[in-house]
Amino acid sequence: MSEPRGIDGASSGSLNAETLLQLAREKTVSSRNRLAEAMVDMFSDRGRDLSDRERGLMIDILKRVLGEIEHSVRKRISSDLASRKDAPHALIGFLANDEIDVAYSILSQSRVLQDADLIEVIRNRTMEHQLAIAVRFHVSEAVTDALVESGNETVITEMLRNPDAEISRATMDYLVEQSQRVDTFREPILRREDLPPEVAKRMFMWVSAALRKYILSEFGLDADTVDDLLENAAREGLMTEASVQKPPAATLAEKLYQKGNIDVDLLISTLHDGEIALFVHLFARMSGMRAPLVQRMLFEPGGEGLAIASKALGFSREDFSVLFLLSRQARPETPRNVRHAHQQVMEMFDRMVEAECRKVLRKWQRDQDYLKALLSVEGDGTVDPLPPKTSRLQRRPKA
């Protein structure tokens, strides 16, 4: 006949609460091994006859004595419980915060741990604990964000190498930007199957920009030639982006451009009629810039970008003046402020050198991501369209 089991059992084969505490107090290897076996046994088939009350009480006792158990025994317990889905959350949480060789199995394998548990460990334990979480079978976006917030480059690199780590778009954007500084981020980022094509494009662009700086410093080639070659090379190395249907204004602007019908009079007429979207695409097609950049120029406070582009395109003083005043209609400004801004921008327009403005426009015509990458590598290298010894204004919209 088998011996009865239970916390309150009195037979020689049972482990009741008193016996468990006694084992915890004993210093022999044998007693501590029996304690470890009892803990694991509790969640095995042999322990399923425990009631919820008995199981809860046993867990409470074990939590209190676990810190007194020998390190090697805790490690064994952790290893045995890491793969068990029915292991008690409180006990798993305790082990997850233990020394790393005890906690590793739990942190890397246990499905009992919730995001909140993992984030707490990331914020309060060691880099080794963070690494164990970074290689888990599944890492949610909330947990990857916490790993990135830790700022540890080794941990972040391991997380990037984990194909089961979910990374939000905002976090991926941040890591791509950081990869300009942190070499170890680059290869795992580019190998990720969830890397959006447009994000990959940005990486190719800044890598090309960094290469540009090296080529110019080492070989002394013409900057515009190098820019053209690298921009084309970067584009050819990218995944083909899915085609997106153009908005009606862009389609119309393209047709008018193909027929040679875009001129400054059409721009003025379109802006006068309040057709902002059409104006943006007409100006973009005429200037060779992308529409988002033109839109920024149109609504920037000082109008300096619009002035430079207009000068580069050979617009007359009178035509630019009309364009600027029409562009102010969409801004909530007082007539006095508009007059002041108009006076300043016209003075600047008069002083600008057309040839220098064309150089600035050529930079704006390049892929916006390439230009942004270029500026991040070498600083603001914009050609000044004003003659020497004139005060520089903040007249270039961000690309």
BALOBA-1460 file (C-alpha; in Angstrom, 3 decimals):
// residues 399
<rec num="1" residu="m" x="0.000" y="0.000" z="0.000"/>
<rec num="2" residu="s" x="1.396" y="3.389" z="-0.929"/>
<rec num="3" residu="e" x="2.028" y="5.911" z="1.779"/>
<rec num="4" residu="p" x="-0.306" y="8.909" z="1.995"/>
<rec num="5" residu="r" x="0.977" y="12.212" z="0.673"/>
<rec num="6" residu="g" x="0.128" y="15.753" z="1.674"/>
<rec num="7" residu="i" x="1.461" y="18.705" z="3.587"/>
<rec num="8" residu="d" x="-0.180" y="17.507" z="6.744"/>
<rec num="9" residu="g" x="0.710" y="13.839" z="6.198"/>
<rec num="10" residu="a" x="2.389" y="12.153" z="9.107"/>
<rec num="11" residu="s" x="3.909" y="9.092" z="7.466"/>
<rec num="12" residu="s" x="7.622" y="8.670" z="7.170"/>
<rec num="13" residu="g" x="7.468" y="9.093" z="3.377"/>
<rec num="14" residu="s" x="5.617" y="12.415" z="3.383"/>
<rec num="15" residu="l" x="7.117" y="15.919" z="3.484"/>
<rec num="16" residu="n" x="4.898" y="18.110" z="5.620"/>
<rec num="17" residu="a" x="5.541" y="21.758" z="6.464"/>
<rec num="18" residu="e" x="7.539" y="20.974" z="9.577"/>
<rec num="19" residu="t" x="9.696" y="18.457" z="7.743"/>
<rec num="20" residu="l" x="10.284" y="20.927" z="4.911"/>
<rec num="21" residu="l" x="11.437" y="23.637" z="7.283"/>
<rec num="22" residu="q" x="13.670" y="21.170" z="9.069"/>
<rec num="23" residu="l" x="15.294" y="20.189" z="5.777"/>
<rec num="24" residu="a" x="15.886" y="23.856" z="4.974"/>
<rec num="25" residu="r" x="17.655" y="24.360" z="8.301"/>
<rec num="26" residu="e" x="19.895" y="21.340" z="7.941"/>
<rec num="27" residu="k" x="23.303" y="21.893" z="6.407"/>
<rec num="28" residu="t" x="23.864" y="18.475" z="4.878"/>
<rec num="29" residu="v" x="23.984" y="17.944" z="1.148"/>
<rec num="30" residu="s" x="21.452" y="15.162" z="1.533"/>
<rec num="31" residu="s" x="18.840" y="17.353" z="3.213"/>
<rec num="32" residu="r" x="19.170" y="20.122" z="0.644"/>
<rec num="33" residu="n" x="18.906" y="17.666" z="-2.219"/>
<rec num="34" residu="r" x="15.734" y="16.211" z="-0.673"/>
<rec num="35" residu="l" x="14.369" y="19.753" z="-0.434"/>
<rec num="36" residu="a" x="15.084" y="20.405" z="-4.113"/>
<rec num="37" residu="e" x="13.475" y="17.146" z="-5.101"/>
<rec num="38" residu="a" x="10.402" y="18.022" z="-3.042"/>
<rec num="39" residu="m" x="10.069" y="21.367" z="-4.773"/>
<rec num="40" residu="v" x="10.285" y="19.894" z="-8.272"/>
<rec num="41" residu="d" x="8.115" y="16.947" z="-7.254"/>
<rec num="42" residu="m" x="5.381" y="19.324" z="-6.244"/>
<rec num="43" residu="f" x="4.778" y="20.288" z="-9.882"/>
<rec num="44" residu="s" x="5.205" y="16.810" z="-11.335"/>
<rec num="45" residu="d" x="2.645" y="14.097" z="-11.905"/>
<rec num="46" residu="r" x="3.429" y="12.721" z="-8.451"/>
<rec num="47" residu="g" x="2.364" y="15.977" z="-6.830"/>
<rec num="48" residu="r" x="-0.935" y="16.524" z="-8.578"/>
<rec num="49" residu="d" x="-2.892" y="15.179" z="-5.631"/>
<rec num="50" residu="l" x="-2.019" y="18.359" z="-3.706"/>
<rec num="51" residu="s" x="-4.974" y="20.651" z="-3.213"/>
<rec num="52" residu="d" x="-4.775" y="24.301" z="-4.201"/>
<rec num="53" residu="r" x="-4.560" y="25.231" z="-0.527"/>
<rec num="54" residu="e" x="-1.744" y="22.783" z="0.089"/>
<rec num="55" residu="r" x="0.121" y="23.901" z="-3.033"/>
<rec num="56" residu="g" x="-0.203" y="27.562" z="-2.078"/>
<rec num="57" residu="l" x="1.053" y="26.916" z="1.425"/>
<rec num="58" residu="m" x="3.964" y="24.864" z="0.138"/>
<rec num="59" residu="i" x="4.945" y="27.635" z="-2.279"/>
<rec num="60" residu="d" x="4.831" y="30.211" z="0.485"/>
<rec num="61" residu="i" x="7.124" y="28.105" z="2.678"/>
<rec num="62" residu="l" x="9.534" y="27.401" z="-0.141"/>
<rec num="63" residu="k" x="9.757" y="31.087" z="-1.091"/>
<rec num="64" residu="r" x="10.746" y="31.935" z="2.454"/>
<rec num="65" residu="v" x="13.461" y="29.319" z="2.668"/>
<rec num="66" residu="l" x="14.690" y="29.454" z="-0.918"/>
<rec num="67" residu="g" x="17.288" y="32.094" z="-0.142"/>
<rec num="68" residu="e" x="18.854" y="29.763" z="2.408"/>
<rec num="69" residu="i" x="19.196" y="26.878" z="-0.030"/>
<rec num="70" residu="e" x="22.612" y="26.146" z="-1.479"/>
<rec num="71" residu="h" x="23.416" y="27.895" z="-4.751"/>
<rec num="72" residu="s" x="23.866" y="24.677" z="-6.727"/>
<rec num="73" residu="v" x="20.486" y="23.441" z="-5.543"/>
<rec num="74" residu="r" x="18.738" y="26.660" z="-6.569"/>
<rec num="75" residu="k" x="20.360" y="26.304" z="-9.982"/>
<rec num="76" residu="r" x="19.000" y="22.766" z="-10.274"/>
<rec num="77" residu="i" x="15.536" y="23.925" z="-9.236"/>
<rec num="78" residu="s" x="15.635" y="26.724" z="-11.794"/>
<rec num="79" residu="s" x="16.644" y="24.351" z="-14.572"/>
<rec num="80" residu="d" x="13.880" y="21.888" z="-13.682"/>
<rec num="81" residu="l" x="11.129" y="24.517" z="-13.466"/>
<rec num="82" residu="a" x="12.134" y="26.664" z="-16.465"/>
<rec num="83" residu="s" x="10.178" y="24.593" z="-18.992"/>
<rec num="84" residu="r" x="7.089" y="24.023" z="-16.812"/>
<rec num="85" residu="k" x="4.050" y="26.079" z="-17.762"/>
<rec num="86" residu="d" x="2.333" y="25.233" z="-14.479"/>
<rec num="87" residu="a" x="5.139" y="26.486" z="-12.246"/>
<rec num="88" residu="p" x="3.896" y="29.119" z="-9.763"/>
<rec num="89" residu="h" x="4.433" y="32.670" z="-10.942"/>
<rec num="90" residu="a" x="5.706" y="33.944" z="-7.596"/>
<rec num="91" residu="l" x="8.365" y="31.259" z="-7.372"/>
<rec num="92" residu="i" x="9.480" y="31.764" z="-10.967"/>
<rec num="93" residu="g" x="9.708" y="35.500" z="-10.342"/>
<rec num="94" residu="f" x="11.905" y="34.872" z="-7.308"/>
<rec num="95" residu="l" x="14.270" y="32.663" z="-9.286"/>
<rec num="96" residu="a" x="14.368" y="35.146" z="-12.188"/>
<rec num="97" residu="n" x="15.930" y="37.707" z="-9.853"/>
<rec num="98" residu="d" x="18.535" y="35.312" z="-8.428"/>
<rec num="99" residu="e" x="22.186" y="35.262" z="-9.475"/>
<rec num="100" residu="i" x="22.519" y="34.895" z="-13.223"/>
<rec num="101" residu="d" x="23.578" y="31.230" z="-13.328"/>
<rec num="102" residu="v" x="20.436" y="30.441" z="-11.341"/>
<rec num="103" residu="a" x="18.204" y="32.882" z="-13.197"/>
<rec num="104" residu="y" x="19.413" y="32.158" z="-16.747"/>
<rec num="105" residu="s" x="17.216" y="29.134" z="-17.436"/>
<rec num="106" residu="i" x="14.148" y="30.913" z="-16.091"/>
<rec num="107" residu="l" x="14.773" y="34.168" z="-17.971"/>
<rec num="108" residu="s" x="15.551" y="32.524" z="-21.288"/>
<rec num="109" residu="q" x="12.914" y="29.757" z="-21.232"/>
<rec num="110" residu="s" x="10.059" y="30.219" z="-18.765"/>
<rec num="111" residu="r" x="6.668" y="30.984" z="-20.286"/>
<rec num="112" residu="v" x="5.333" y="31.853" z="-16.852"/>
<rec num="113" residu="l" x="7.098" y="35.218" z="-16.789"/>
<rec num="114" residu="q" x="5.046" y="38.177" z="-18.023"/>
<rec num="115" residu="d" x="6.300" y="41.329" z="-19.740"/>
<rec num="116" residu="a" x="6.127" y="43.256" z="-16.469"/>
<rec num="117" residu="d" x="8.352" y="40.661" z="-14.787"/>
<rec num="118" residu="l" x="10.927" y="40.817" z="-17.560"/>
<rec num="119" residu="i" x="10.952" y="44.622" z="-17.669"/>
<rec num="120" residu="e" x="11.516" y="44.759" z="-13.906"/>
<rec num="121" residu="v" x="14.497" y="42.426" z="-14.240"/>
<rec num="122" residu="i" x="15.904" y="44.493" z="-17.122"/>
<rec num="123" residu="r" x="15.724" y="47.673" z="-15.062"/>
<rec num="124" residu="n" x="17.026" y="46.281" z="-11.787"/>
<rec num="125" residu="r" x="19.391" y="43.393" z="-12.479"/>
<rec num="126" residu="t" x="22.685" y="42.940" z="-14.318"/>
<rec num="127" residu="m" x="23.701" y="43.001" z="-17.962"/>
<rec num="128" residu="e" x="23.862" y="39.189" z="-17.867"/>
<rec num="129" residu="h" x="20.194" y="39.090" z="-16.867"/>
<rec num="130" residu="q" x="19.386" y="41.399" z="-19.770"/>
<rec num="131" residu="l" x="21.277" y="39.147" z="-22.180"/>
<rec num="132" residu="a" x="19.277" y="36.116" z="-21.019"/>
<rec num="133" residu="i" x="16.057" y="37.993" z="-21.796"/>
<rec num="134" residu="a" x="17.388" y="39.193" z="-25.168"/>
<rec num="135" residu="v" x="17.706" y="35.595" z="-26.414"/>
<rec num="136" residu="r" x="14.287" y="34.374" z="-25.209"/>
<rec num="137" residu="f" x="12.052" y="32.270" z="-27.469"/>
<rec num="138" residu="h" x="9.810" y="35.336" z="-27.763"/>
<rec num="139" residu="v" x="10.454" y="38.960" z="-26.841"/>
<rec num="140" residu="s" x="7.527" y="41.392" z="-27.100"/>
<rec num="141" residu="e" x="7.794" y="44.993" z="-28.304"/>
<rec num="142" residu="a" x="7.440" y="46.278" z="-24.732"/>
<rec num="143" residu="v" x="10.368" y="44.146" z="-23.600"/>
<rec num="144" residu="t" x="12.571" y="45.058" z="-26.573"/>
<rec num="145" residu="d" x="11.886" y="48.718" z="-25.825"/>
<rec num="146" residu="a" x="13.091" y="48.156" z="-22.262"/>
<rec num="147" residu="l" x="16.215" y="46.387" z="-23.535"/>
<rec num="148" residu="v" x="16.962" y="49.314" z="-25.846"/>
<rec num="149" residu="e" x="16.346" y="51.787" z="-23.022"/>
<rec num="150" residu="s" x="19.016" y="49.988" z="-21.005"/>
<rec num="151" residu="g" x="21.533" y="51.469" z="-23.431"/>
<rec num="152" residu="n" x="23.768" y="48.414" z="-23.348"/>
<rec num="153" residu="e" x="25.097" y="47.886" z="-26.865"/>
<rec num="154" residu="t" x="25.988" y="44.223" z="-26.291"/>
<rec num="155" residu="v" x="22.469" y="43.454" z="-25.085"/>
<rec num="156" residu="i" x="20.861" y="45.354" z="-27.962"/>
<rec num="157" residu="t" x="23.038" y="43.542" z="-30.502"/>
<rec num="158" residu="e" x="21.955" y="40.143" z="-29.141"/>
<rec num="159" residu="m" x="18.326" y="41.241" z="-29.203"/>
<rec num="160" residu="l" x="18.702" y="42.305" z="-32.845"/>
<rec num="161" residu="r" x="20.112" y="38.871" z="-33.675"/>
<rec num="162" residu="n" x="17.055" y="37.189" z="-32.132"/>
<rec num="163" residu="p" x="14.503" y="36.606" z="-34.940"/>
<rec num="164" residu="d" x="11.800" y="36.098" z="-32.310"/>
<rec num="165" residu="a" x="12.243" y="39.579" z="-30.879"/>
<rec num="166" residu="e" x="9.441" y="41.938" z="-31.927"/>
<rec num="167" residu="i" x="10.700" y="45.453" z="-32.602"/>
<rec num="168" residu="s" x="8.348" y="48.402" z="-33.026"/>
<rec num="169" residu="r" x="8.785" y="50.728" z="-35.982"/>
<rec num="170" residu="a" x="9.781" y="53.635" z="-33.726"/>
<rec num="171" residu="t" x="12.423" y="51.523" z="-31.990"/>
<rec num="172" residu="m" x="13.725" y="50.199" z="-35.304"/>
<rec num="173" residu="d" x="14.031" y="53.751" z="-36.616"/>
<rec num="174" residu="y" x="16.011" y="54.689" z="-33.523"/>
<rec num="175" residu="l" x="18.333" y="51.678" z="-33.825"/>
<rec num="176" residu="v" x="18.972" y="52.385" z="-37.497"/>
<rec num="177" residu="e" x="20.021" y="55.924" z="-36.579"/>
<rec num="178" residu="q" x="22.214" y="54.579" z="-33.775"/>
<rec num="179" residu="s" x="23.849" y="52.116" z="-36.173"/>
<rec num="180" residu="q" x="25.689" y="55.067" z="-37.695"/>
<rec num="181" residu="r" x="27.618" y="55.174" z="-34.429"/>
<rec num="182" residu="v" x="27.477" y="51.537" z="-33.296"/>
<rec num="183" residu="d" x="29.059" y="49.208" z="-35.862"/>
<rec num="184" residu="t" x="27.740" y="46.020" z="-34.237"/>
<rec num="185" residu="f" x="24.123" y="47.020" z="-34.890"/>
<rec num="186" residu="r" x="24.468" y="47.133" z="-38.674"/>
<rec num="187" residu="e" x="24.795" y="43.491" z="-39.715"/>
<rec num="188" residu="p" x="22.006" y="42.120" z="-37.453"/>
<rec num="189" residu="i" x="19.649" y="44.938" z="-38.488"/>
<rec num="190" residu="l" x="20.144" y="44.260" z="-42.193"/>
<rec num="191" residu="r" x="19.591" y="40.529" z="-41.646"/>
<rec num="192" residu="r" x="16.214" y="41.005" z="-39.966"/>
<rec num="193" residu="e" x="13.297" y="39.805" z="-42.080"/>
<rec num="194" residu="d" x="11.010" y="42.396" z="-40.469"/>
<rec num="195" residu="l" x="13.170" y="45.336" z="-41.554"/>
<rec num="196" residu="p" x="10.883" y="47.661" z="-43.595"/>
<rec num="197" residu="p" x="12.278" y="48.463" z="-47.066"/>
<rec num="198" residu="e" x="12.182" y="52.208" z="-46.421"/>
<rec num="199" residu="v" x="14.219" y="51.757" z="-43.235"/>
<rec num="200" residu="a" x="16.743" y="49.628" z="-45.109"/>
<rec num="201" residu="k" x="16.905" y="52.439" z="-47.628"/>
<rec num="202" residu="r" x="17.906" y="54.917" z="-44.953"/>
<rec num="203" residu="m" x="20.714" y="52.637" z="-43.861"/>
<rec num="204" residu="f" x="22.032" y="52.335" z="-47.404"/>
<rec num="205" residu="m" x="21.815" y="56.097" z="-47.764"/>
<rec num="206" residu="w" x="23.878" y="57.010" z="-44.724"/>
<rec num="207" residu="v" x="26.406" y="54.274" z="-45.469"/>
<rec num="208" residu="s" x="26.795" y="55.867" z="-48.902"/>
<rec num="209" residu="a" x="27.139" y="59.281" z="-47.279"/>
<rec num="210" residu="a" x="29.883" y="58.025" z="-44.975"/>
<rec num="211" residu="l" x="31.639" y="56.484" z="-47.977"/>
<rec num="212" residu="r" x="31.353" y="59.809" z="-49.771"/>
<rec num="213" residu="k" x="33.244" y="61.566" z="-47.009"/>
<rec num="214" residu="y" x="36.040" y="59.020" z="-47.230"/>
<rec num="215" residu="i" x="36.279" y="59.205" z="-51.036"/>
<rec num="216" residu="l" x="36.402" y="63.001" z="-51.034"/>
<rec num="217" residu="s" x="39.093" y="63.102" z="-48.356"/>
<rec num="218" residu="e" x="41.242" y="60.346" z="-49.876"/>
<rec num="219" residu="f" x="40.918" y="60.828" z="-53.620"/>
<rec num="220" residu="g" x="39.893" y="64.447" z="-54.141"/>
<rec num="221" residu="l" x="37.192" y="63.713" z="-56.723"/>
<rec num="222" residu="d" x="34.512" y="66.215" z="-57.708"/>
<rec num="223" residu="a" x="31.835" y="66.266" z="-54.996"/>
<rec num="224" residu="d" x="28.852" y="66.378" z="-57.363"/>
<rec num="225" residu="t" x="30.172" y="63.442" z="-59.364"/>
<rec num="226" residu="v" x="30.682" y="61.372" z="-56.235"/>
<rec num="227" residu="d" x="27.203" y="62.293" z="-54.978"/>
<rec num="228" residu="d" x="25.579" y="61.187" z="-58.222"/>
<rec num="229" residu="l" x="27.448" y="57.885" z="-58.309"/>
<rec num="230" residu="l" x="26.786" y="57.005" z="-54.683"/>
<rec num="231" residu="e" x="23.143" y="58.014" z="-54.786"/>
<rec num="232" residu="n" x="22.560" y="55.798" z="-57.801"/>
<rec num="233" residu="a" x="24.506" y="52.945" z="-56.222"/>
<rec num="234" residu="a" x="22.477" y="53.207" z="-53.031"/>
<rec num="235" residu="r" x="19.215" y="53.151" z="-54.942"/>
<rec num="236" residu="e" x="20.243" y="50.133" z="-57.004"/>
<rec num="237" residu="g" x="21.172" y="48.242" z="-53.844"/>
<rec num="238" residu="l" x="17.746" y="48.648" z="-52.259"/>
<rec num="239" residu="m" x="14.736" y="46.385" z="-52.381"/>
<rec num="240" residu="t" x="12.170" y="47.558" z="-54.874"/>
<rec num="241" residu="e" x="9.465" y="49.365" z="-52.965"/>
<rec num="242" residu="a" x="5.868" y="48.490" z="-53.618"/>
<rec num="243" residu="s" x="4.292" y="50.844" z="-56.069"/>
<rec num="244" residu="v" x="1.900" y="53.338" z="-54.525"/>
<rec num="245" residu="q" x="-0.827" y="54.998" z="-56.518"/>
<rec num="246" residu="k" x="-0.027" y="58.678" z="-57.028"/>
<rec num="247" residu="p" x="-2.476" y="61.294" z="-55.759"/>
<rec num="248" residu="p" x="-4.501" y="63.068" z="-58.490"/>
<rec num="249" residu="a" x="-2.507" y="66.293" z="-58.064"/>
<rec num="250" residu="a" x="0.759" y="64.454" z="-58.710"/>
<rec num="251" residu="t" x="-0.669" y="62.723" z="-61.787"/>
<rec num="252" residu="l" x="-1.903" y="66.025" z="-63.210"/>
<rec num="253" residu="a" x="1.412" y="67.735" z="-62.489"/>
<rec num="254" residu="e" x="3.265" y="64.964" z="-64.311"/>
<rec num="255" residu="k" x="1.030" y="65.294" z="-67.387"/>
<rec num="256" residu="l" x="1.480" y="69.070" z="-67.469"/>
<rec num="257" residu="y" x="5.232" y="68.677" z="-67.094"/>
<rec num="258" residu="q" x="5.438" y="66.186" z="-69.941"/>
<rec num="259" residu="k" x="3.605" y="68.672" z="-72.174"/>
<rec num="260" residu="g" x="5.890" y="71.533" z="-71.123"/>
<rec num="261" residu="n" x="3.011" y="73.517" z="-69.627"/>
<rec num="262" residu="i" x="4.438" y="74.301" z="-66.179"/>
<rec num="263" residu="d" x="5.659" y="77.866" z="-65.775"/>
<rec num="264" residu="v" x="5.637" y="80.530" z="-63.093"/>
<rec num="265" residu="d" x="2.300" y="81.937" z="-64.308"/>
<rec num="266" residu="l" x="0.634" y="78.569" z="-63.771"/>
<rec num="267" residu="l" x="2.209" y="78.347" z="-60.301"/>
<rec num="268" residu="i" x="0.864" y="81.756" z="-59.344"/>
<rec num="269" residu="s" x="-2.592" y="80.983" z="-60.727"/>
<rec num="270" residu="t" x="-2.746" y="77.648" z="-58.900"/>
<rec num="271" residu="l" x="-1.687" y="79.164" z="-55.582"/>
<rec num="272" residu="h" x="-4.093" y="82.082" z="-56.047"/>
<rec num="273" residu="d" x="-6.962" y="79.620" z="-56.465"/>
<rec num="274" residu="g" x="-6.015" y="77.853" z="-53.254"/>
<rec num="275" residu="e" x="-4.979" y="74.612" z="-54.995"/>
<rec num="276" residu="i" x="-2.179" y="73.980" z="-52.524"/>
<rec num="277" residu="a" x="-1.687" y="70.288" z="-53.321"/>
<rec num="278" residu="l" x="-1.480" y="70.941" z="-57.051"/>
<rec num="279" residu="f" x="0.925" y="73.858" z="-56.518"/>
<rec num="280" residu="v" x="3.199" y="71.665" z="-54.396"/>
<rec num="281" residu="h" x="3.381" y="68.945" z="-57.068"/>
<rec num="282" residu="l" x="3.783" y="71.467" z="-59.910"/>
<rec num="283" residu="f" x="6.628" y="73.213" z="-58.104"/>
<rec num="284" residu="a" x="8.167" y="69.862" z="-57.193"/>
<rec num="285" residu="r" x="8.080" y="68.665" z="-60.797"/>
<rec num="286" residu="m" x="9.428" y="71.952" z="-62.092"/>
<rec num="287" residu="s" x="12.250" y="72.155" z="-59.558"/>
<rec num="288" residu="g" x="13.138" y="68.461" z="-59.384"/>
<rec num="289" residu="m" x="12.548" y="68.342" z="-55.631"/>
<rec num="290" residu="r" x="10.245" y="65.954" z="-53.797"/>
<rec num="291" residu="a" x="6.790" y="67.165" z="-52.832"/>
<rec num="292" residu="p" x="7.208" y="66.900" z="-49.012"/>
<rec num="293" residu="l" x="10.214" y="69.224" z="-49.155"/>
<rec num="294" residu="v" x="8.322" y="71.743" z="-51.298"/>
<rec num="295" residu="q" x="5.449" y="71.661" z="-48.830"/>
<rec num="296" residu="r" x="7.813" y="72.453" z="-45.967"/>
<rec num="297" residu="m" x="9.239" y="75.350" z="-47.951"/>
<rec num="298" residu="l" x="5.799" y="76.713" z="-48.648"/>
<rec num="299" residu="f" x="4.819" y="76.890" z="-45.005"/>
<rec num="300" residu="e" x="8.112" y="77.649" z="-43.264"/>
<rec num="301" residu="p" x="7.983" y="80.923" z="-41.286"/>
<rec num="302" residu="g" x="10.566" y="82.997" z="-43.166"/>
<rec num="303" residu="g" x="10.141" y="81.769" z="-46.733"/>
<rec num="304" residu="e" x="13.900" y="81.480" z="-47.226"/>
<rec num="305" residu="g" x="13.725" y="78.050" z="-48.884"/>
<rec num="306" residu="l" x="11.097" y="79.219" z="-51.351"/>
<rec num="307" residu="a" x="13.272" y="82.255" z="-52.113"/>
<rec num="308" residu="i" x="16.368" y="80.159" z="-52.840"/>
<rec num="309" residu="a" x="14.453" y="77.714" z="-55.046"/>
<rec num="310" residu="s" x="12.730" y="80.545" z="-56.929"/>
<rec num="311" residu="k" x="16.021" y="82.326" z="-57.521"/>
<rec num="312" residu="a" x="17.600" y="79.077" z="-58.739"/>
<rec num="313" residu="l" x="14.728" y="78.583" z="-61.200"/>
<rec num="314" residu="g" x="15.218" y="82.097" z="-62.564"/>
<rec num="315" residu="f" x="11.958" y="83.597" z="-61.313"/>
<rec num="316" residu="s" x="11.758" y="87.357" z="-61.505"/>
<rec num="317" residu="r" x="11.654" y="89.492" z="-58.385"/>
<rec num="318" residu="e" x="8.005" y="90.364" z="-59.020"/>
<rec num="319" residu="d" x="6.941" y="86.733" z="-59.544"/>
<rec num="320" residu="f" x="8.631" y="85.586" z="-56.351"/>
<rec num="321" residu="s" x="7.060" y="88.445" z="-54.421"/>
<rec num="322" residu="v" x="3.591" y="87.338" z="-55.527"/>
<rec num="323" residu="l" x="4.311" y="83.687" z="-54.704"/>
<rec num="324" residu="f" x="5.531" y="84.597" z="-51.234"/>
<rec num="325" residu="l" x="2.512" y="86.763" z="-50.419"/>
<rec num="326" residu="l" x="0.097" y="84.097" z="-51.687"/>
<rec num="327" residu="s" x="1.871" y="81.484" z="-49.569"/>
<rec num="328" residu="r" x="1.277" y="83.623" z="-46.460"/>
<rec num="329" residu="q" x="-2.487" y="83.402" z="-46.906"/>
<rec num="330" residu="a" x="-2.502" y="79.924" z="-45.463"/>
<rec num="331" residu="r" x="-0.700" y="81.078" z="-42.299"/>
<rec num="332" residu="p" x="-2.441" y="82.741" z="-39.322"/>
<rec num="333" residu="e" x="-0.337" y="85.907" z="-39.371"/>
<rec num="334" residu="t" x="-1.207" y="89.545" z="-38.858"/>
<rec num="335" residu="p" x="-0.799" y="91.922" z="-41.825"/>
<rec num="336" residu="r" x="2.015" y="93.650" z="-39.941"/>
<rec num="337" residu="n" x="3.951" y="90.414" z="-39.546"/>
<rec num="338" residu="v" x="3.410" y="89.539" z="-43.193"/>
<rec num="339" residu="r" x="4.751" y="92.942" z="-44.293"/>
<rec num="340" residu="h" x="7.818" y="92.541" z="-42.096"/>
<rec num="341" residu="a" x="8.518" y="88.995" z="-43.337"/>
<rec num="342" residu="h" x="7.946" y="90.099" z="-46.942"/>
<rec num="343" residu="q" x="10.427" y="92.947" z="-46.605"/>
<rec num="344" residu="q" x="13.093" y="90.681" z="-45.125"/>
<rec num="345" residu="v" x="12.724" y="87.886" z="-47.650"/>
<rec num="346" residu="m" x="12.739" y="90.286" z="-50.594"/>
<rec num="347" residu="e" x="15.953" y="91.878" z="-49.330"/>
<rec num="348" residu="m" x="17.472" y="88.433" z="-49.132"/>
<rec num="349" residu="f" x="16.173" y="87.529" z="-52.624"/>
<rec num="350" residu="d" x="17.829" y="90.636" z="-54.045"/>
<rec num="351" residu="r" x="21.201" y="89.794" z="-52.454"/>
<rec num="352" residu="m" x="21.285" y="86.125" z="-53.443"/>
<rec num="353" residu="v" x="23.514" y="84.891" z="-56.266"/>
<rec num="354" residu="e" x="21.584" y="82.755" z="-58.766"/>
<rec num="355" residu="a" x="24.479" y="80.414" z="-59.489"/>
<rec num="356" residu="e" x="24.930" y="79.668" z="-55.788"/>
<rec num="357" residu="c" x="21.192" y="79.096" z="-55.408"/>
<rec num="358" residu="r" x="21.332" y="76.502" z="-58.177"/>
<rec num="359" residu="k" x="24.019" y="74.639" z="-56.201"/>
<rec num="360" residu="v" x="21.757" y="74.614" z="-53.158"/>
<rec num="361" residu="l" x="18.829" y="73.422" z="-55.283"/>
<rec num="362" residu="r" x="20.971" y="70.600" z="-56.643"/>
<rec num="363" residu="k" x="21.492" y="69.375" z="-53.096"/>
<rec num="364" residu="w" x="17.750" y="69.572" z="-52.410"/>
<rec num="365" residu="q" x="17.042" y="67.626" z="-55.590"/>
<rec num="366" residu="r" x="18.892" y="64.610" z="-54.247"/>
<rec num="367" residu="d" x="17.016" y="61.938" z="-52.395"/>
<rec num="368" residu="q" x="15.920" y="63.455" z="-49.083"/>
<rec num="369" residu="d" x="17.176" y="60.488" z="-47.110"/>
<rec num="370" residu="y" x="20.553" y="60.697" z="-48.830"/>
<rec num="371" residu="l" x="20.814" y="64.403" z="-48.091"/>
<rec num="372" residu="k" x="19.840" y="63.842" z="-44.461"/>
<rec num="373" residu="a" x="22.448" y="61.126" z="-44.172"/>
<rec num="374" residu="l" x="25.025" y="63.358" z="-45.820"/>
<rec num="375" residu="l" x="24.402" y="66.176" z="-43.370"/>
<rec num="376" residu="s" x="24.528" y="63.797" z="-40.406"/>
<rec num="377" residu="v" x="27.979" y="62.652" z="-41.498"/>
<rec num="378" residu="e" x="29.631" y="65.961" z="-42.325"/>
<rec num="379" residu="g" x="27.462" y="68.639" z="-40.763"/>
<rec num="380" residu="d" x="25.651" y="71.400" z="-42.635"/>
<rec num="381" residu="g" x="27.576" y="71.697" z="-45.855"/>
<rec num="382" residu="t" x="25.061" y="73.937" z="-47.605"/>
<rec num="383" residu="v" x="26.475" y="76.345" z="-50.141"/>
<rec num="384" residu="d" x="25.749" y="79.910" z="-49.048"/>
<rec num="385" residu="p" x="23.656" y="81.593" z="-51.769"/>
<rec num="386" residu="l" x="24.473" y="85.053" z="-50.392"/>
<rec num="387" residu="p" x="27.593" y="87.053" z="-51.183"/>
<rec num="388" residu="p" x="30.399" y="86.965" z="-48.578"/>
<rec num="389" residu="k" x="30.219" y="89.095" z="-45.416"/>
<rec num="390" residu="t" x="26.427" y="89.016" z="-45.246"/>
<rec num="391" residu="s" x="24.715" y="87.633" z="-42.175"/>
<rec num="392" residu="r" x="23.565" y="84.043" z="-42.549"/>
<rec num="393" residu="l" x="19.920" y="83.434" z="-41.838"/>
<rec num="394" residu="q" x="18.298" y="80.098" z="-41.055"/>
<rec num="395" residu="r" x="16.905" y="79.918" z="-44.552"/>
<rec num="396" residu="r" x="17.128" y="76.260" z="-45.453"/>
<rec num="397" residu="p" x="14.270" y="73.909" z="-44.592"/>
<rec num="398" residu="k" x="15.200" y="70.593" z="-43.113"/>
<rec num="399" residu="a" x="15.534" y="67.921" z="-45.769"/>
